[in-house]
Amino acid sequence: KTFRILSERYRNRRKRFGLRINLIAALVNRMNLQ
């Protein structure tokens, strides 16, 4: 039970972190294009 909850929480955090990285990468790419 505990491991399942921890893995689920970690997955949510990693997903949020990935979204943030994607946003930053998109901004950097746009700046590089300009």
mmCIF file of the N, C-alpha and C atoms, coordinates in Angstrom:
data_MODEL
# 
_entry.id   MODEL 
# 
loop_
_atom_site.group_PDB 
_atom_site.id 
_atom_site.type_symbol 
_atom_site.label_atom_id 
_atom_site.label_alt_id 
_atom_site.label_comp_id 
_atom_site.label_asym_id 
_atom_site.label_entity_id 
_atom_site.label_seq_id 
_atom_site.pdbx_PDB_ins_code 
_atom_site.Cartn_x 
_atom_site.Cartn_y 
_atom_site.Cartn_z 
_atom_site.occupancy 
_atom_site.B_iso_or_equiv 
_atom_site.pdbx_formal_charge 
_atom_site.auth_seq_id 
_atom_site.auth_comp_id 
_atom_site.auth_asym_id 
_atom_site.auth_atom_id 
_atom_site.pdbx_PDB_model_num 
ATOM 1   N N  . LYS A 1 1  ? 0.844  -1.202 0.000   1.00 0.00 ? 1  LYS A N  1 
ATOM 2   C CA . LYS A 1 1  ? 0.000  0.000  0.000   1.00 0.00 ? 1  LYS A CA 1 
ATOM 3   C C  . LYS A 1 1  ? 0.881  1.256  0.000   1.00 0.00 ? 1  LYS A C  1 
ATOM 4   N N  . THR A 1 2  ? 1.774  1.344  0.962   1.00 0.00 ? 2  THR A N  1 
ATOM 5   C CA . THR A 1 2  ? 2.611  2.550  1.076   1.00 0.00 ? 2  THR A CA 1 
ATOM 6   C C  . THR A 1 2  ? 3.405  2.783  -0.200  1.00 0.00 ? 2  THR A C  1 
ATOM 7   N N  . PHE A 1 3  ? 3.995  1.711  -0.732  1.00 0.00 ? 3  PHE A N  1 
ATOM 8   C CA . PHE A 1 3  ? 4.821  1.851  -1.936  1.00 0.00 ? 3  PHE A CA 1 
ATOM 9   C C  . PHE A 1 3  ? 3.981  2.366  -3.103  1.00 0.00 ? 3  PHE A C  1 
ATOM 10  N N  . ARG A 1 4  ? 2.737  1.860  -3.196  1.00 0.00 ? 4  ARG A N  1 
ATOM 11  C CA . ARG A 1 4  ? 1.860  2.279  -4.284  1.00 0.00 ? 4  ARG A CA 1 
ATOM 12  C C  . ARG A 1 4  ? 1.566  3.780  -4.178  1.00 0.00 ? 4  ARG A C  1 
ATOM 13  N N  . ILE A 1 5  ? 1.283  4.256  -2.982  1.00 0.00 ? 5  ILE A N  1 
ATOM 14  C CA . ILE A 1 5  ? 0.991  5.681  -2.775  1.00 0.00 ? 5  ILE A CA 1 
ATOM 15  C C  . ILE A 1 5  ? 2.218  6.516  -3.117  1.00 0.00 ? 5  ILE A C  1 
ATOM 16  N N  . LEU A 1 6  ? 3.397  6.071  -2.663  1.00 0.00 ? 6  LEU A N  1 
ATOM 17  C CA . LEU A 1 6  ? 4.628  6.822  -2.935  1.00 0.00 ? 6  LEU A CA 1 
ATOM 18  C C  . LEU A 1 6  ? 4.896  6.893  -4.428  1.00 0.00 ? 6  LEU A C  1 
ATOM 19  N N  . SER A 1 7  ? 4.749  5.763  -5.133  1.00 0.00 ? 7  SER A N  1 
ATOM 20  C CA . SER A 1 7  ? 5.024  5.740  -6.567  1.00 0.00 ? 7  SER A CA 1 
ATOM 21  C C  . SER A 1 7  ? 4.034  6.641  -7.302  1.00 0.00 ? 7  SER A C  1 
ATOM 22  N N  . GLU A 1 8  ? 2.776  6.646  -6.853  1.00 0.00 ? 8  GLU A N  1 
ATOM 23  C CA . GLU A 1 8  ? 1.770  7.489  -7.500  1.00 0.00 ? 8  GLU A CA 1 
ATOM 24  C C  . GLU A 1 8  ? 2.118  8.961  -7.303  1.00 0.00 ? 8  GLU A C  1 
ATOM 25  N N  . ARG A 1 9  ? 2.507  9.326  -6.087  1.00 0.00 ? 9  ARG A N  1 
ATOM 26  C CA . ARG A 1 9  ? 2.867  10.710 -5.786  1.00 0.00 ? 9  ARG A CA 1 
ATOM 27  C C  . ARG A 1 9  ? 4.093  11.111 -6.611  1.00 0.00 ? 9  ARG A C  1 
ATOM 28  N N  . TYR A 1 10 ? 5.063  10.203 -6.700  1.00 0.00 ? 10 TYR A N  1 
ATOM 29  C CA . TYR A 1 10 ? 6.292  10.491 -7.453  1.00 0.00 ? 10 TYR A CA 1 
ATOM 30  C C  . TYR A 1 10 ? 5.972  10.689 -8.933  1.00 0.00 ? 10 TYR A C  1 
ATOM 31  N N  . ARG A 1 11 ? 5.049  9.849  -9.455  1.00 0.00 ? 11 ARG A N  1 
ATOM 32  C CA . ARG A 1 11 ? 4.678  9.956  -10.861 1.00 0.00 ? 11 ARG A CA 1 
ATOM 33  C C  . ARG A 1 11 ? 4.029  11.317 -11.133 1.00 0.00 ? 11 ARG A C  1 
ATOM 34  N N  . ASN A 1 12 ? 3.141  11.760 -10.237 1.00 0.00 ? 12 ASN A N  1 
ATOM 35  C CA . ASN A 1 12 ? 2.492  13.059 -10.418 1.00 0.00 ? 12 ASN A CA 1 
ATOM 36  C C  . ASN A 1 12 ? 3.520  14.179 -10.404 1.00 0.00 ? 12 ASN A C  1 
ATOM 37  N N  . ARG A 1 13 ? 4.470  14.094 -9.479  1.00 0.00 ? 13 ARG A N  1 
ATOM 38  C CA . ARG A 1 13 ? 5.493  15.135 -9.370  1.00 0.00 ? 13 ARG A CA 1 
ATOM 39  C C  . ARG A 1 13 ? 6.346  15.152 -10.636 1.00 0.00 ? 13 ARG A C  1 
ATOM 40  N N  . ARG A 1 14 ? 6.694  13.948 -11.132 1.00 0.00 ? 14 ARG A N  1 
ATOM 41  C CA . ARG A 1 14 ? 7.536  13.869 -12.330 1.00 0.00 ? 14 ARG A CA 1 
ATOM 42  C C  . ARG A 1 14 ? 6.786  14.418 -13.543 1.00 0.00 ? 14 ARG A C  1 
ATOM 43  N N  . LYS A 1 15 ? 5.481  14.163 -13.624 1.00 0.00 ? 15 LYS A N  1 
ATOM 44  C CA . LYS A 1 15 ? 4.687  14.664 -14.745 1.00 0.00 ? 15 LYS A CA 1 
ATOM 45  C C  . LYS A 1 15 ? 4.681  16.188 -14.731 1.00 0.00 ? 15 LYS A C  1 
ATOM 46  N N  . ARG A 1 16 ? 4.466  16.772 -13.542 1.00 0.00 ? 16 ARG A N  1 
ATOM 47  C CA . ARG A 1 16 ? 4.443  18.226 -13.405 1.00 0.00 ? 16 ARG A CA 1 
ATOM 48  C C  . ARG A 1 16 ? 5.811  18.804 -13.780 1.00 0.00 ? 16 ARG A C  1 
ATOM 49  N N  . PHE A 1 17 ? 6.872  18.136 -13.322 1.00 0.00 ? 17 PHE A N  1 
ATOM 50  C CA . PHE A 1 17 ? 8.231  18.588 -13.606 1.00 0.00 ? 17 PHE A CA 1 
ATOM 51  C C  . PHE A 1 17 ? 8.487  18.543 -15.111 1.00 0.00 ? 17 PHE A C  1 
ATOM 52  N N  . GLY A 1 18 ? 8.009  17.482 -15.769 1.00 0.00 ? 18 GLY A N  1 
ATOM 53  C CA . GLY A 1 18 ? 8.181  17.339 -17.215 1.00 0.00 ? 18 GLY A CA 1 
ATOM 54  C C  . GLY A 1 18 ? 7.462  18.453 -17.961 1.00 0.00 ? 18 GLY A C  1 
ATOM 55  N N  . LEU A 1 19 ? 6.250  18.798 -17.511 1.00 0.00 ? 19 LEU A N  1 
ATOM 56  C CA . LEU A 1 19 ? 5.500  19.879 -18.153 1.00 0.00 ? 19 LEU A CA 1 
ATOM 57  C C  . LEU A 1 19 ? 6.269  21.181 -18.044 1.00 0.00 ? 19 LEU A C  1 
ATOM 58  N N  . ARG A 1 20 ? 6.848  21.443 -16.874 1.00 0.00 ? 20 ARG A N  1 
ATOM 59  C CA . ARG A 1 20 ? 7.603  22.676 -16.659 1.00 0.00 ? 20 ARG A CA 1 
ATOM 60  C C  . ARG A 1 20 ? 8.817  22.713 -17.586 1.00 0.00 ? 20 ARG A C  1 
ATOM 61  N N  . ILE A 1 21 ? 9.499  21.588 -17.726 1.00 0.00 ? 21 ILE A N  1 
ATOM 62  C CA . ILE A 1 21 ? 10.680 21.524 -18.608 1.00 0.00 ? 21 ILE A CA 1 
ATOM 63  C C  . ILE A 1 21 ? 10.257 21.761 -20.052 1.00 0.00 ? 21 ILE A C  1 
ATOM 64  N N  . ASN A 1 22 ? 9.119  21.190 -20.451 1.00 0.00 ? 22 ASN A N  1 
ATOM 65  C CA . ASN A 1 22 ? 8.639  21.384 -21.819 1.00 0.00 ? 22 ASN A CA 1 
ATOM 66  C C  . ASN A 1 22 ? 8.345  22.854 -22.078 1.00 0.00 ? 22 ASN A C  1 
ATOM 67  N N  . LEU A 1 23 ? 7.736  23.545 -21.114 1.00 0.00 ? 23 LEU A N  1 
ATOM 68  C CA . LEU A 1 23 ? 7.440  24.970 -21.272 1.00 0.00 ? 23 LEU A CA 1 
ATOM 69  C C  . LEU A 1 23 ? 8.726  25.763 -21.430 1.00 0.00 ? 23 LEU A C  1 
ATOM 70  N N  . ILE A 1 24 ? 9.707  25.495 -20.586 1.00 0.00 ? 24 ILE A N  1 
ATOM 71  C CA . ILE A 1 24 ? 10.989 26.211 -20.649 1.00 0.00 ? 24 ILE A CA 1 
ATOM 72  C C  . ILE A 1 24 ? 11.665 25.942 -21.985 1.00 0.00 ? 24 ILE A C  1 
ATOM 73  N N  . ALA A 1 25 ? 11.657 24.688 -22.429 1.00 0.00 ? 25 ALA A N  1 
ATOM 74  C CA . ALA A 1 25 ? 12.283 24.325 -23.707 1.00 0.00 ? 25 ALA A CA 1 
ATOM 75  C C  . ALA A 1 25 ? 11.599 25.063 -24.851 1.00 0.00 ? 25 ALA A C  1 
ATOM 76  N N  . ALA A 1 26 ? 10.275 25.160 -24.815 1.00 0.00 ? 26 ALA A N  1 
ATOM 77  C CA . ALA A 1 26 ? 9.536  25.863 -25.864 1.00 0.00 ? 26 ALA A CA 1 
ATOM 78  C C  . ALA A 1 26 ? 9.926  27.340 -25.882 1.00 0.00 ? 26 ALA A C  1 
ATOM 79  N N  . LEU A 1 27 ? 10.032 27.951 -24.708 1.00 0.00 ? 27 LEU A N  1 
ATOM 80  C CA . LEU A 1 27 ? 10.429 29.364 -24.634 1.00 0.00 ? 27 LEU A CA 1 
ATOM 81  C C  . LEU A 1 27 ? 11.833 29.556 -25.191 1.00 0.00 ? 27 LEU A C  1 
ATOM 82  N N  . VAL A 1 28 ? 12.756 28.688 -24.830 1.00 0.00 ? 28 VAL A N  1 
ATOM 83  C CA . VAL A 1 28 ? 14.141 28.783 -25.311 1.00 0.00 ? 28 VAL A CA 1 
ATOM 84  C C  . VAL A 1 28 ? 14.176 28.633 -26.826 1.00 0.00 ? 28 VAL A C  1 
ATOM 85  N N  . ASN A 1 29 ? 13.423 27.663 -27.350 1.00 0.00 ? 29 ASN A N  1 
ATOM 86  C CA . ASN A 1 29 ? 13.395 27.456 -28.801 1.00 0.00 ? 29 ASN A CA 1 
ATOM 87  C C  . ASN A 1 29 ? 12.860 28.691 -29.511 1.00 0.00 ? 29 ASN A C  1 
ATOM 88  N N  . ARG A 1 30 ? 11.815 29.305 -28.969 1.00 0.00 ? 30 ARG A N  1 
ATOM 89  C CA . ARG A 1 30 ? 11.227 30.498 -29.576 1.00 0.00 ? 30 ARG A CA 1 
ATOM 90  C C  . ARG A 1 30 ? 12.248 31.634 -29.574 1.00 0.00 ? 30 ARG A C  1 
ATOM 91  N N  . MET A 1 31 ? 12.962 31.803 -28.454 1.00 0.00 ? 31 MET A N  1 
ATOM 92  C CA . MET A 1 31 ? 13.974 32.861 -28.360 1.00 0.00 ? 31 MET A CA 1 
ATOM 93  C C  . MET A 1 31 ? 15.096 32.598 -29.362 1.00 0.00 ? 31 MET A C  1 
ATOM 94  N N  . ASN A 1 32 ? 15.491 31.336 -29.517 1.00 0.00 ? 32 ASN A N  1 
ATOM 95  C CA . ASN A 1 32 ? 16.560 31.001 -30.457 1.00 0.00 ? 32 ASN A CA 1 
ATOM 96  C C  . ASN A 1 32 ? 16.127 31.292 -31.890 1.00 0.00 ? 32 ASN A C  1 
ATOM 97  N N  . LEU A 1 33 ? 14.846 31.036 -32.191 1.00 0.00 ? 33 LEU A N  1 
ATOM 98  C CA . LEU A 1 33 ? 14.352 31.300 -33.547 1.00 0.00 ? 33 LEU A CA 1 
ATOM 99  C C  . LEU A 1 33 ? 14.389 32.796 -33.840 1.00 0.00 ? 33 LEU A C  1 
ATOM 100 N N  . GLN A 1 34 ? 14.062 33.608 -32.847 1.00 0.00 ? 34 GLN A N  1 
ATOM 101 C CA . GLN A 1 34 ? 14.074 35.060 -33.050 1.00 0.00 ? 34 GLN A CA 1 
ATOM 102 C C  . GLN A 1 34 ? 15.516 35.541 -33.019 1.00 0.00 ? 34 GLN A C  1 
# 
